[in-house]
Amino acid sequence: MANFTPGDDPEKQTTMRFLAAFLFAVCMLAAPARAETYRLNYEAQVLGVVVLGTARYEIAASPTRYGVRANLRTSGLARLFDQTEITAASAGTIASGGVNWTRYDISHAYGSKFRRIQINRGAEGVSAQINPRYGNMGAPPASAQQQRGSYDPLTGVFALGRQIGVARACRGSVLVFDGRQHYRLAVSARGQTTFNSGGYNGPALHCNFRYEPISGFSDNFNRSSVPAAQAWFALPAQAGFAAPLRIEVPTPLGTAQLNIRGYERVA
């Protein structure tokens, strides 16, 4: 799903592509109050035993700026069908409690193919360089206004996590533009629980997680095929960023999970 699907049909619904989109979205875990670095590892599985892929992240933030580097690759049995490796980076500024992204760069190798997307955001709007270009930009394509009013995929979930952490509840939504597709990420409440895995042990929020396509999708895209997901977020001791810990997505093969396997924070 979303911004990391190979070829000219990036919205085709498959388990690995849905998780790839979320894997890179969740990596933006910077907090605005002080200098911090996060080192995170995630693993995607289906049926609880079949490993689909892994992701590694390093995120750094100061009171005025943030940046993140991320890498994802398929592994295990998934490499027999989808040999994917993705590297991505995002950067921007933090001011008056707001997050302003300025640069997003993703390179996606899938089998024998490769695509790079570079997006820059400035006072005059959003500009994207896509090589090779998509065969089409969707029906309808994302408008200039939609692009300006959106986050890049990495910063989008950072902003969503801030909304959840400040509210201390599964409440919030953000708009995202990935170079072609424009969509909304949103959460709603399920309940509060505890979480003990991957280096995090403490209270967590259990949320409904929705991916809502808006524009930049093929005219034959079946919006009803987008699965409803569940997500778990760390509940901070004080109002702040709520880090994503797990996502579960129903698929025809069974439930797919994205789980945190390593969590290190250096303040």
C-alpha positions in Angstrom: 0.0 0.0 0.0 0.9 3.6 -0.3 4.2 5.1 -1.2 6.5 2.1 -1.5 4.8 -0.1 -4.1 6.9 -1.1 -7.1 6.0 -0.4 -10.7 3.2 1.8 -12.0 0.6 0.3 -9.8 1.8 1.4 -6.3 -1.6 1.0 -4.6 -2.0 -2.7 -5.2 -3.0 -4.3 -1.9 -0.5 -6.9 -0.7 0.6 -7.7 2.9 4.2 -6.7 2.3 3.4 -3.4 0.6 0.9 -2.4 3.4 3.6 -3.1 6.0 6.3 -1.3 4.0 4.3 1.9 4.0 3.7 1.7 7.7 7.3 0.7 8.5 8.7 3.9 7.0 5.9 6.0 8.4 6.5 4.9 12.0 10.2 5.7 12.0 9.8 9.4 12.8 10.1 9.3 16.6 11.7 12.6 17.4 10.5 14.7 20.4 10.7 18.5 20.2 11.7 19.4 23.8 15.4 18.4 23.8 18.1 16.6 21.8 17.3 12.9 21.5 18.4 9.9 19.4 16.3 6.8 18.8 17.6 3.5 17.4 14.7 1.2 16.5 14.3 -2.3 15.0 11.0 -3.7 13.7 10.0 -7.1 12.2 7.0 -8.0 10.1 5.4 -11.4 10.3 2.4 -13.2 9.1 0.7 -16.0 11.2 3.1 -15.1 14.0 5.9 -17.2 12.5 6.6 -16.4 8.9 9.0 -13.4 8.8 8.3 -11.0 5.9 10.8 -8.2 6.5 12.9 -6.1 8.9 13.5 -2.4 9.3 16.2 -0.4 11.1 16.0 3.3 12.0 18.1 6.0 13.5 16.4 9.2 14.4 17.9 12.4 15.8 16.2 15.6 17.0 17.2 18.8 18.6 14.8 21.6 19.9 14.9 23.2 16.5 15.5 20.4 13.9 14.9 16.7 13.2 16.2 14.1 10.8 15.8 10.4 10.3 17.4 7.6 8.3 15.7 4.3 7.7 16.2 1.0 5.9 13.7 -1.8 5.2 14.3 -5.1 3.4 12.2 -8.3 2.8 13.6 -11.4 4.5 12.8 -15.0 5.0 10.3 -16.6 2.7 9.1 -13.2 1.5 12.3 -12.8 -0.5 11.3 -15.7 -2.7 8.4 -13.5 -4.0 9.4 -9.9 -3.3 13.1 -8.9 -3.1 12.7 -5.3 -1.8 15.1 -2.9 -0.2 14.1 0.6 0.7 16.2 3.5 2.2 14.5 6.7 3.1 15.3 10.0 4.9 13.3 13.0 6.0 14.4 16.3 7.6 12.8 19.6 8.7 12.5 22.1 11.5 10.7 22.3 14.8 9.3 25.6 15.9 6.6 26.7 18.4 5.6 23.1 18.9 5.0 22.6 15.2 6.8 20.2 12.8 7.7 21.6 9.3 9.2 19.1 6.9 11.5 20.4 4.1 13.0 17.3 2.4 12.0 13.7 1.8 14.1 11.2 -0.1 13.3 7.5 -0.8 15.1 4.9 -2.9 13.2 1.7 -3.6 14.9 -1.4 -5.2 12.5 -4.2 -6.0 13.8 -7.1 -8.0 15.6 -5.7 -11.0 13.8 -2.4 -10.8 14.6 0.8 -9.0 12.8 4.1 -8.3 13.9 7.2 -6.4 11.5 9.9 -5.2 12.8 13.3 -3.9 10.3 15.8 -2.5 11.2 19.3 -1.4 8.8 21.7 0.4 9.3 25.4 0.5 7.5 28.7 0.6 6.4 28.3 -3.0 5.0 24.8 -2.5 6.0 21.2 -3.0 8.2 20.0 -5.9 8.9 16.3 -6.6 11.5 14.5 -8.7 10.6 10.9 -9.5 12.9 8.7 -11.6 11.6 6.7 -13.4 8.3 8.6 -13.4 5.0 6.8 -12.9 3.0 5.9 -15.9 0.2 8.2 -14.5 -0.3 10.3 -11.4 -3.7 8.9 -10.5 -7.3 9.8 -11.3 -7.6 12.4 -10.1 -4.0 13.3 -9.3 -3.2 15.1 -6.0 -3.7 18.8 -6.4 -1.1 21.4 -5.5 -3.2 22.5 -2.6 -3.4 18.9 -1.3 0.4 18.5 -1.6 1.0 21.8 0.3 -1.4 20.8 3.1 0.2 17.4 3.7 3.2 15.9 5.5 5.7 13.6 3.9 5.2 9.9 5.0 7.8 9.9 7.7 6.8 13.2 9.3 3.1 12.3 9.0 3.2 9.6 11.6 5.4 11.7 13.8 2.7 14.4 13.8 0.0 11.7 14.4 2.0 10.3 17.3 2.3 13.8 18.8 -1.5 14.2 18.6 -2.0 10.9 20.4 0.7 11.6 23.0 -0.7 15.1 23.9 -4.2 13.8 24.0 -3.1 10.6 25.8 -5.8 8.9 23.8 -6.3 7.3 20.4 -7.4 10.5 18.8 -6.0 12.3 15.8 -5.5 12.3 12.0 -3.0 13.6 9.5 -2.8 14.1 5.7 0.1 12.6 3.8 1.6 13.1 0.3 4.2 10.6 -0.9 5.0 12.0 -4.4 2.0 10.5 -6.0 -0.6 9.4 -3.5 -2.5 11.6 -1.1 -4.1 9.9 1.9 -5.2 10.2 5.5 -3.9 8.3 8.5 -6.3 8.3 11.5 -6.8 6.5 14.8 -9.7 6.0 17.1 -10.0 4.4 20.5 -10.1 0.8 21.5 -8.6 0.9 25.0 -5.6 1.1 27.2 -3.3 -1.8 28.0 0.3 -2.7 29.0 3.0 -3.6 26.5 6.2 -5.6 27.2 8.3 -6.4 24.1 11.2 -5.1 22.1 12.7 -3.0 24.9 9.5 -1.2 25.8 7.7 -2.2 29.1 4.9 0.1 30.2 1.4 1.5 29.5 0.2 1.6 25.9 -2.8 2.7 23.9 -4.6 0.2 21.7 -6.1 2.0 18.7 -8.0 1.4 15.5 -5.7 2.5 12.7 -7.1 3.6 9.3 -5.5 4.4 6.0 -7.9 6.4 3.8 -7.0 7.0 0.1 -8.0 10.4 -1.2 -6.3 11.2 -4.6 -3.4 10.0 -6.7 -4.7 6.5 -7.1 -5.5 4.6 -10.2 -9.1 4.9 -11.4 -9.7 1.1 -10.9 -8.4 1.2 -7.3 -10.8 -0.6 -5.0 -10.9 1.6 -1.9 -13.0 -1.0 -0.1 -10.1 -3.4 -0.2 -8.0 -1.4 2.2 -8.0 -3.5 5.4 -8.9 -2.0 8.8 -5.9 -2.3 11.1 -5.1 -2.1 14.8 -2.1 -0.3 16.3 -0.4 0.0 19.7 1.3 3.2 20.8 3.5 3.8 23.9 1.7 6.0 26.4 4.2 8.7 27.6 4.4 9.6 31.3 3.8 13.2 30.3 2.2 14.7 27.2 4.5 14.1 24.3 5.2 11.7 21.5 3.5 8.3 21.5 5.8 5.8 19.8 4.2 3.1 17.6 4.9 -0.4 19.0 2.8 -2.8 16.9 0.4 -2.9 14.0 -1.9 -5.8 13.0 -3.4 -6.1 9.6 -5.9 -8.8 8.5 -4.9 -10.5 5.2 -6.2 -13.5 3.1 -3.2 -15.5 4.5 -4.0 -14.6 8.2 -3.1 -11.7 10.5 0.1 -9.8 9.6 2.0 -8.0 12.4 4.6 -5.4 12.5 6.4 -5.6 15.9 9.1 -3.6 17.6 12.1 -5.8 18.3 14.6 -3.2 19.6 14.0 0.1 21.3 16.9 2.4 22.3 16.5 6.0 23.3 19.5 8.2 24.0 18.7 11.6 25.5 
